[in-house]
């Protein structure tokens, strides 16, 4: 399947007889579906490219996966991509979490937006980052306020991901 990259978004045109893009959205919950195309974030597109389900073109030139990964690294979202890929490989449905101040919303396999509420908000941090206590408290407060668990995904210097389930408890 072909996707065209423009300004960090990969667009797959929905053509008559080709419903694979629609299936990617409706069955696997990738991207945002409109009347004539499926829009994918560069992270979603890279995941599909690495799994052999998508070819990405930029200005009618086929892109290599290393080129796409370099773009992700330039945007300083490679850690976010590593977390996305790991969670997707574990079978989760992943959507953006911007509305909640996190990177992702996480749904259990077989659910998704419109079918159930997300169970987790995922916040991606790097092992070397300093975290302000007030910022950390706000992550916990927001997740608790919307009845979700906070999953902290910490990317270390070796690019391994460790997850911490953060919960708010009353003393």
C-alpha positions in Angstrom: 0.0 0.0 0.0 1.3 3.5 -0.8 1.4 6.5 1.5 2.6 10.0 0.6 4.6 11.9 3.2 4.1 15.7 3.4 5.0 17.8 6.5 5.1 14.9 8.9 1.8 13.4 7.8 1.4 10.3 5.6 -1.7 10.2 3.5 -3.1 7.1 2.0 -5.7 7.8 -0.7 -8.8 5.7 -0.6 -9.5 4.5 -4.1 -12.4 2.5 -5.4 -11.7 -1.2 -4.9 -8.9 -0.5 -2.4 -10.4 -0.7 1.1 -7.2 -1.6 2.9 -6.8 1.9 4.2 -10.3 1.9 5.5 -9.6 -1.5 7.2 -6.4 -0.1 8.8 -8.5 2.5 10.5 -11.7 0.6 11.3 -10.2 -2.7 12.2 -6.8 -1.7 13.6 -7.5 1.9 14.6 -4.7 3.5 12.7 -4.9 7.2 11.8 -7.7 9.5 11.1 -10.1 8.6 8.3 -11.7 11.2 6.0 -13.9 10.8 3.0 -11.1 10.3 0.5 -8.0 9.4 2.6 -6.4 8.0 5.7 -4.0 10.3 7.5 -1.3 8.7 9.6 1.2 10.3 11.9 4.8 9.7 11.0 5.0 7.3 14.0 2.1 5.2 12.8 3.4 5.2 9.3 6.9 4.1 10.3 5.4 1.3 12.4 3.4 0.1 9.3 6.5 0.5 7.1 8.7 -1.5 9.4 6.1 -4.3 9.5 5.9 -4.4 5.7 2.4 -3.1 5.4 3.1 0.4 3.9 5.5 2.0 1.4 6.1 5.7 2.0 6.8 8.1 -0.8 8.0 11.7 -0.6 7.8 13.7 -3.8 7.1 10.5 -5.8 10.3 8.9 -4.5 10.1 5.8 -2.4 11.6 6.3 1.1 13.8 3.9 2.9 12.8 3.0 6.5 16.1 4.5 7.8 15.2 7.8 6.2 11.8 7.8 8.0 13.5 6.9 11.3 16.0 9.8 10.8 13.1 12.2 10.3 11.6 10.9 13.6 15.0 11.4 15.3 15.3 14.9 13.9 11.9 15.7 15.4 13.2 14.4 18.7 10.3 11.9 19.0 12.3 8.7 18.6 11.7 7.6 22.2 8.0 8.2 21.6 8.2 5.9 18.5 10.0 3.2 20.5 7.2 3.2 23.1 4.5 3.2 20.4 6.1 0.3 18.6 6.5 -1.7 21.9 2.9 -1.1 23.0 1.6 -1.9 19.5 3.6 -5.1 19.4 2.0 -6.0 22.7 -1.4 -5.7 21.0 -2.7 -2.4 22.4 -4.7 0.1 20.4 -3.0 3.5 20.6 -4.4 6.9 20.0 -3.0 10.4 20.8 -3.3 11.7 24.3 -2.7 15.4 23.6 -6.1 16.3 25.1 -4.9 14.9 28.4 -1.3 16.2 28.4 0.2 12.8 27.6 1.6 11.2 24.5 -0.9 8.4 24.1 -4.2 6.9 25.2 -4.1 3.1 25.4 -7.0 0.7 24.8 -7.0 -3.0 25.4 -7.0 -5.3 22.4 -10.4 -5.6 20.8 -11.6 -2.2 22.0 -11.0 1.4 20.8 -12.5 4.8 20.5 -16.3 4.5 20.1 -16.3 1.0 21.6 -14.8 1.7 25.1 -12.9 4.2 27.1 -9.1 4.1 27.2 -7.6 2.4 30.2 -4.3 4.3 30.4 -2.6 7.6 29.6 1.0 7.1 28.6 3.6 9.7 29.4 7.0 9.2 27.7 10.1 10.3 29.6 13.8 9.9 29.1 16.0 8.5 31.8 18.2 11.5 31.6 15.3 14.1 31.9 14.7 15.9 35.1 11.0 15.8 36.1 9.5 18.7 38.1 7.5 17.4 41.0 4.6 19.7 40.2 4.5 18.5 36.6 4.6 14.9 37.8 1.7 15.6 40.2 -0.3 17.2 37.4 0.2 14.0 35.2 -1.2 11.9 38.1 -4.0 14.4 38.8 -5.2 14.6 35.2 -5.2 10.8 34.7 -7.0 10.3 38.0 -9.5 13.0 37.1 -10.5 11.2 33.8 -10.6 7.7 35.4 -7.5 6.4 33.7 -4.3 4.9 35.0 -1.0 6.7 34.3 1.6 4.6 32.6 5.0 6.2 32.7 7.2 4.9 29.9 10.9 5.6 30.6 13.4 5.3 27.7 16.9 4.7 28.9 20.3 5.4 27.2 20.3 1.9 25.6 16.8 2.7 24.1 15.1 0.1 26.3 11.7 1.0 27.7 10.6 0.4 31.3 7.0 1.0 32.3 5.7 2.3 35.6 2.1 2.1 36.6 1.4 5.3 38.6 -1.7 5.5 40.8 -3.1 8.1 43.1 -3.9 6.8 46.6 -5.4 8.7 49.4 -3.6 8.5 52.8 
